[in-house]
Amino acid sequence: MIGVLGISHKDTTQASMWFRHTSNLPEEQDGHNRLLVFWSPRVSERMRKHIARSIPSFTISFHEAPVHERGYPGSASHLFVLAMEEAGRLYPGEPLLWLESDAIPMKPGWFDAIAEEYATCDKPFMGHLEAAHAIPHLAGVAVYPHNWKELSPMLANSHTAPDIPFFGRGKGQAFDAYAAPEVFPQSRQAKTIQQVFGKRRWYPHDLDKIGPDTVLIHQSKDGSLINLLSKR
């Protein structure tokens, strides 16, 4: 399994915290996992140097993705498509774990745990299922098969999705909700990946909401979950 992390210019502070936090979570073997990092052109060279740091358990490569900067969620969907396409070209046949800087690894061995669960998964997509959402869908931070484009043409073309009133003119749609009709029926709920949608700030009692097998949780945008984990 290959990790794919997308970073926009609005993610730079969180991405810096993500790298610092993840570098303290060793896997069983140094450098045996691969992480591809894709940032949009609006991430400045200064911020790239500030964000980028080594993670002992990963071999990391950094790439620029020529994203159409039209705002969320269209730009996020374009970053996803560009990054996943390139990751597939670099590592054909490998499943891909899509990561975002507000998806927080919980403990050492997190990447291996997700890969091991996916190896026994009976469906091609695996992650957190937002079944009660207005549009039931697989939340974007998830494991995707190597042939994700063939299994879901909507996902492959999500960066060209038509506008909807909720986001406004020129903003497009979120790739996970847009492609839900094709992806959701082919998806399995993960034990290792959990989403708490819309969570603003994490407090100590919130840790009780995290499943016992969860090793990656989405979302925490303000660093509060990372701070709690470092104290624990």
BELPE-V601700 format. One record per backbone hydrogen bond with DSSP energy under -1.0 kcal/mol. CO is the residue of the C=O (numbers start at 1). NH is the residue of the N-H. If there is no record, write none. Layout:
co=<CO,CO>
nh=<NH,NH>
//
This chain:
co=<2,3,4,5,7,8,11,12,13,14,15,16,17,18,19,21,22,29,33,34,35,36,37,38,39,40,44,45,46,47,48,55,56,57,59,61,63,65,68,71,73,74,75,76,77,78,79,80,81,82,83,84,85,86,87,91,95,96,97,99,100,102,104,107,109,110,111,112,113,114,115,117,118,125,126,127,128,129,130,137,142,143,144,145,147,148,152,153,155,157,158,164,168,171,174,175,179,179,180,183,184,186,188,192,192,194,196,203,204,205,206,207,211,215,216,217,218,223,224,225,226,227,228>
nh=<97,36,99,38,40,11,15,16,17,18,19,20,21,22,23,24,25,32,59,3,61,5,63,7,65,43,48,49,50,51,52,58,31,33,35,37,39,67,70,75,77,78,79,80,81,82,83,84,85,86,87,88,89,90,91,94,2,144,4,6,103,220,217,110,113,114,115,116,117,118,119,120,121,188,143,190,139,131,137,130,98,126,96,148,151,152,156,157,158,160,161,168,171,74,178,179,182,183,184,186,187,125,127,215,216,218,199,206,207,208,209,210,214,106,194,104,196,227,228,229,230,231,232>
//
